[in-house]
Amino acid sequence: MAESGVSDLHNSLLFLSLSLSLYLSFSAIFCLRFYSIKRAFIFIVLFGTAEHKMAKNVGILAIDIYFPPACVQQEALETHDGASKGKYTIGLGQDCMSFCTEVEDVISMSLTVVNSLLEKYGIDAKQIGRLEVGSETVIDKSKSIKTFLMQIFEKCGNTDIEGVDSSNACYGGTAALFNCVNWVESNSWDGRYGLVVCTDSAVYAEGPARPTGGAAAIAMLIGPDAPISFESKYRASHMSHVYDFYKPNLASEYPVVDGKLSQTCYLMALDSCYKSFCHKYEKFEGKQFSLSDAAYFVFHSPYNKLVQKSFARLYFNDFLRNASSVDEIAKEKLGPFATLSGDESYQSRDLEKASQQVAKPLYDEKVQPTTLIPKQVGNMYTASLYAAFASLIHNKHSTLAGERVILFSYGSGLTATIFSLQLRDIQHPFSLSNIARVMDIDGKLKSRHEFPPEEFVENLKLMEHRYGAKEFVTSKDSSLLSPGTFYLTEVDSMYRRFYSEKTKESSSIPAVNGVAVNGVAVNGVISNGH
């Protein structure tokens, strides 16, 4: 009798379910016939069965970073350039600068960091469904860096990968990151990972901007249930048209820079983004935001002195919005500047000095842990912000779970965004501690080779000569490179670029019409319109 009762109940529920489905279908047809296609669509969306489940806690699952082993000390560069002592190390706040020699470029660095991340985390290349690259280093005006990276995925049969390159000065990496996060959060997501690559080589003509160079590539794996999840509802941007830093001369790698204007634009965009961010936070949380509501602040880092000024600017903003959020000493020191207009405040050296002084204790607590890689490697353009974030994970991974981290991304021209990350305690392999272990920041910094400034300058001259050139073979000298590093071997008469990977046996596998991946030469021409 009990089994019969259960069977009857099951049949009744099945009948009701079928009846409801038929009712919804006929109702939709009725809407389509008598009302409109639009209303029928809304009806189905609201009441139909939804098979797609939205991903939760979407964010960064894994990170790896690569920077060239070649570097020059800023103190030595000061002496070589005839600059006053401390101009680069104190005035800019920089310690060292990595740079690409003739065998490395943004493509080789990207190949290296992508291959490294996939190998270290055991990610099958077939599991990647979207690949986005952010860069402002122009190798080709048509062919994207992403297409070079596809060779890693083609060899396992994965050509179904969305995404291309994003470009606007140093902001392209952030645009690429948002694209991947938005994809995983959307109905278009197919269940696979997203992969973001930020890669740049920052070089400058002889002059005051040259010590603000650098080079690196960083890769970030994107997916749900991440240890670094996005609080997208607070995201705030500022976009406008300015000529602060731009590259109109396509025959040269070097930018045109208005240094004073660029700094003002950076701080102005920071103010605008922060005000909008605070407004959105207050709207959702019902309380005012202040610096105390986040454990750490991470900034795009052209040079460390600008990072110091930026955090001090946020401190000044908090004082203007709510003076009770700062202590009495800060009120006394910042009070005289409360009536300055925006333009006046950007030009006031006295305000700059006072705000940095009162903000320093908080800077040491909330920003200093993010500065290691930017101070040691230099300005990495699109990778700079995320190298700073990688520094934070390296330094504080054991205590970050449960904390909020605020990031500010800036690209000249200009584009800027402030966004919030929530750090979570996730188990291996996507734990914060494992991300720190895999990146091995200390090991990479210690394994670099220091070049005298004279050789650094000679290298830049060679790169100037090679920029846009064809029919040349590099030295193929991989002696400074670690196994698993890709490097440029040749550019042929059709401007096609060829790369090889340094193997664990410290020998190189030559590429055959393509790039050698994991010790195996991949067939397929690498075309480059350069």
N, C-alpha and C positions, 0 to 999 in steps of 0.2 A: 504493500500500500504506500509506504514512504517513497519507494522508487517511482511509483506511478505518479505521486503528487509532485515530485521534483520534475518529472518528465512533462507533466501538464503545465507546470509553471514555466519551464524552459520554452515550450511551444508557444505559450501565451506571450512571453516576452519577445520571441522571434517574430510572431505575427504583428505585435505592436511596433517593433523596429522597422519591419518591412512596410507597414502601413504609413509610418511617419516619413520614411524615405520617399514613398510614392507621393505622399501629400506635399512634401517639400518640392519634389520634382514638378508636379502638376501646378503647384503654386508659382513656381518660377516661370513655367510656360505661360501661365495666366498673366503674370506681370509682363512678360515679353510681348504677349499678344495685345493686351489692352492698355498697358502703361508705356513702357519703354525698355529698350535694351539696358539702359543705365540702371533703372530700378530693379530689373531682374538680376543684374550682376550684383548689385548691393545685397539683394535678398539671399543669393547663393553664398556670398562672402560671409554674411552675418550668421546664417543658419546651416550652411552646408558643413560636411565633415572635413575638418582640416587635418591633412596628413603631415604637413610640415611642422616640426616643433622648433621654436626659436631657440637658438643657442644662448646659454647663460654664462655670465662671467667671462665674456670674450676679451681676449688680450694677448699678451706676449707669453708664450710657453717656454721659449729658449732663445738664447742670445750667444753669438760668437763674434769676435772682433779680430781684424788683422790690420797691422800697420807695418810698413817697411822696416827692415832691420837697420837701414842707413839713417843716421841722425847727426845733428850738429848741435853743440852746446850754445845756448844763447849768450852766455858770458863771453865765450870765445868769439862769437859773431859781433858782439859789441866792440871788442878790441879791433877786430879786422875792419869793421866799417868806420872806425874812428868816432864811434858814438860815446857819449859820456857814460861813465861807469854807472850801472844800474838802470840805464834807459830801457833796456829790453827786459831785464830780470825783475825790476821794481816798477818802472813806469808802465810796462805792459803786463808784468806779473807772470812772465813765461820762463821756463827752465830749459827746455830742450825742444827740438823740432825734427820730426821724421820727414823723409823725402824719398821720392821714387828715383832710383837710378835708371839707366837706359833700358834695363831688362824688366822694369815694372811699370804698370799704368793702372787705370781704374778698372780695366777689363780683367787683367791678371789678378788684381786684388779681389775682385768680385768672385771670380772662379775659385780662388783659394778659400774665401770665407764661406761660400755656399757649400762647397764640397766638404769642408771641415765640419760645418754644423750638421749636415746630413749624416756623416760618418760617426761623429762623436755621440749623437743621440740615437743612432740606429734607425733613422728615418728612411724608408723606402722612397725613392724619387717618384714613384707612382702615387704616393700619398699627397703630393703637392698639387693643388687645383688652381692656385692663383699666385703669380710671381710679379711683384711690383718693384721697380728700381727707381731710386731718387738720386739724381746727380746733376751737377752743373758743369762738369768737365766734358767738353765736346770732343769726342773722338770721331764722330760721324754725324752729319747733319740730317741723315735719313734713317740709318740703321740703328736700332736701339741697343743698349747694353743688354737688355733682357734677352734679345735674340742670340747673343753670344753665349749666355748662360744656358740657353735651351739645349746645348750639346750635352750637358750633364743629364738631362731628362730624356732626350731623344734616344739615347743608347739603351734605355730600359723600355722604350716604346710609349713614353708619356709625352704626347704632343698636345693634349687637351688641357692647356694651362692658360687662363685668362691673364690680362694685365700687360702693361707696357711701362715705359719710363715716364717719370714726372720731373718737370724742370722749372724751377724759379729760384735761382740763387741757392741759398742754404736751406730753403723750405721744402725742396722736392722730396726729401726723405719722409717728412711729416705727411705730405700729401699721399705718398705711397703707403704709409702706415695706416692712415685713415681709410684709404681705399680698401685695404685688406680687412681691416676690422669691420667696416661697414658691410663688406661682402659676407663675412661669416655671420653677421647679425641679420642678414636679409633673407628673403625667400629664395634668392638665387643660389644660396650656399648649397653645395652638393655633398657636404660632409667631410671634405678633404681639408688639409691645412693650407693656410696662406703663408707666403714667404716674402719678406721685405728686405731689400738690400739698399743700403746707403753707401755710396762710394764717391770719393773725390780726391783729387790732388790739387792742393791750393798753392799756387806759385805766383810771385809778384816780380815786377821789374825792379831793378836796382833803385833803392830809396827807402823811405821810412816804413813802407808797408811790407817789405820783404821778410822781416822777422815774424810776421803774423801768418806765415805759411804752415803747411803740414800735409799729411796724407794718411788715409785709412779707409777701410771698408768694414761695415758692420752688417750682420744678418740677423733677422728676428723671425722666429716661427710664430705664426698666429693661429689661434684656435680657441675653443670653449674651455671652461673650467681652468682658467689660466692663473698662475701665481701672481701675474701682473695684469689686473683687469682694468678696463676703461670705465670711468664715470662720465660717459659722453654727454649727459644732460647738462653738465656745467661748462662744456666747451665754449670758448669765446674767441672770436677772430677779429682782426683789423686788417683791411686791405686798402691800399691807395696807390697813386701814381707819383713816383719821385725818381730822380736820377741821383741816387746816393752811391751806388756801386753797380756797374754794368759792364758788359763785354761786347761792344759793338764791332770790334776789329776781329773778324773771323780768321784772319791770318796769324793771330797771336793768341797765346793762352792767357796773356796778362789782362787784367781788368782795368777800367777807368774808375778811380776811387776818389770820392769827396769825403775824406775821413771825418771831418767835423760834422758835416750834414748826416753822414751815416750813423754816427753815434746819437745825434739828436733824434733821428728817425726811429732808431732802435728803442730809445727811452719813451718816445711819444707813443709808439705802437704798444709797448709794455703797459703804459698808463691806460690806454684805451681798452686793451684786452682785460686787464685786471679789474677795471671798473665794471665791465660787462660781465666778467666771470663772477664777481661779488654779487651783482644784481641777480644773476641766475641762481646762485647758491642760496641767497636769501629767499628767493621765490619758492624754491623747493624745500628748504630746510626750516624756513620760518625764523631764522636768526641771522645776525650779521656775521660775515666771514672776516677773519683776521689771520695774520701769519701763524698764530697759535693753533689754527685748525688743520695744519699740515705739518708733518714731521720734517719734510725736506723740500727744498726748492731747487730745481735743475734748470739751467739756462743754456741757450745756444751760446757757445764760447769762442768768439773770434780771438779773444785774448782775455786773460783772467781779470785784468783791471776793470773791464766793462762788466764782468759778472759781479764784481764787488759793488760797482755803481748801481747795477740793476736791482740787487736785493735791497740796497739802501733806498732806492726809489720806491719800492713796495712798502718799506717801513714808513717813509714819508707819506705815502698814500693812506696808510692806516691811520696815521696821526691826523691827517686832514678829515678823514671820514668819521673818526671817533677818537678824540684825544685821550679818552680814558683807557685806550688799549695800549698806551705806552707809559713808561714810568715818568716821575717828576723831572728827572734830569733831562730826559728826551724832550719833554714839553718845553722846558726852559730853553734848550738849544735850538729847537725847531720852530718855536713860536714866532720869532721875527720874520720867518719866511712864509707864514700862513697866507698872507695877502698877495703873494707874487702871482702873476698870471702864468699860464702854462709855458709860454715862450720865455718869459723871464726866468722861470725856475730851471729850464734846461740849460741856460747860459750862466747860472749863478755858481761860481766856484765855491763861495762860502757855504751855500746850501749843500753842495756835493760833499764838501769836507765834513760839515756838521752831521749830515745824515749817515755817512759812512762810519763816523766815530760812534754815534749812539747805536747803530745797527750791528756793530762788530761782534758783540757777544752772541747775538742770534745768528749772524753770518757763520761764525765758527761752528755753531751747533747744527745749523740747518743747510748750509751750502758747502762748507769746506770739504766734507766727505765726497762731494761730487767732482772735485777739481783735479784729481790725480792725472788722468789720461790727457785731458786738454792742456794741462801745464807741461806735460812731458812730451806729447806728440805734436801739439800745435792746433791750428785751425784746420779742421777736417771738413769744412763746409757742411754738406748734408749729414755727415756722420757725427758732427761735433756735439750736438745735443744728446745723442744716444750713447756716445762715448762717455759723456759726463754721467749719464744714468748708469752705464756699466760700471763706472768708478764707484758709484754709490753701492751697487750690489756687491762689488768686490770688498768694500770697506765695512759694510753694515749688514750683510746677508743674514746673519744669525738673529738680528733683532728687528727685521723689517716687517714681519707678518703682522697684519692688522693696522698698518700705518697708511696714511695718505701721502702721496708725493705729487707736487705740482710741477709741471714742465712748461717752459716758454720757448716756443720755436719762432725764429725770425729769418726771413729771407729778404734781401734787399730788393727794392723796386716798387712796392714792397708788399710782403705777405707775412702775417704773424698770427699765432694762435697760442692761447693758454689752455691747457687741459689737465685733467686730474686722473691719477692712477691709484687704485687700491691694491695693496700688496697682501697676498694671502698665503697661508701655510698649505702647500701642496706637496704630495709625496713624490719621491724619486720616480722618473728621471727629471721631471719638470719642477723640482724644488729650487728655491732661491739659492740654497747652499750648493746645489749641483751646478747651477748656472755659473756661480762664482768659480767653482772648481774647473769647469770646462773652459772658461775664458782664460784662466791662468795668466792674469794680468802681470803679476810680478815676474813670472818666468819670461814672458815676452819682452818686458821692459829691460830685464837684465841681459837678455841675449842679443841686444842691439849692438851695432858696431858704430863707434863714434868717428866721424870724419872731420878733418880740419876745415875751417871755413873756406880756404883756398880751393879745396877739392869740391866742396859744395857749390861754389860759384862756377867752377869749370863744368860741373855736371849740368847746371842750369843753362850754360851756353850751348852745350851739346843738345839738350832738349829743345832749346830755341831753334837750332839748326834742323832738328829732326821733325819739328812740328809741321804737319801737313806734307811731309816728304814721302817718297816712295823709293823702292829698290834699294833697301839697305838691310844689312844683317847685323844684329847686335853681337856683343861679345859672348853672349850665352853664358856668362859667368854667374853660376848659381851658388858659388862658394859661401856666400853670406846667408843664403836662404835655407830654411828648415825643410825637411822632407814634407811633401804634400803641398808645397808652394808652387803656384803657376808663374811662368815668366815669358816675356816676349822674346821670340827668336828671330823673327824676320817680318819685313813688310815688302811684298813683291811689287812687280811692275803695274799691277792693277789695284794697288793700295790695300790688298788683302793682308790681314794680320794673322800671324801664326804663333801659337803658344805651346809650351811643353810644361809638364809637371815634374818637379824634382822628386824622385822616388826615395823610398826608405833606404835604398842601397847607395844613396848619395850620387846616383847617376841620373841622367835625363833620358826620357823616352822621346825621341823626335816625333813631332806631329806630321802626319801625312794628310795634306789638304785639310787640316783642321787642328783640333787641340787634343793632346793626350790626356785622358782622364783615367785616374787610378792605374796608371802604368800601361794603359792600352790606347793606342792612337785611334781617334775617332775619325772615320771618313766623313767627308762633307766639307765643302769649301767655306771658309770664313770670309765673307765679302765685307769690304769696308770702303765706303766712299770718301772717307777722311777729308 
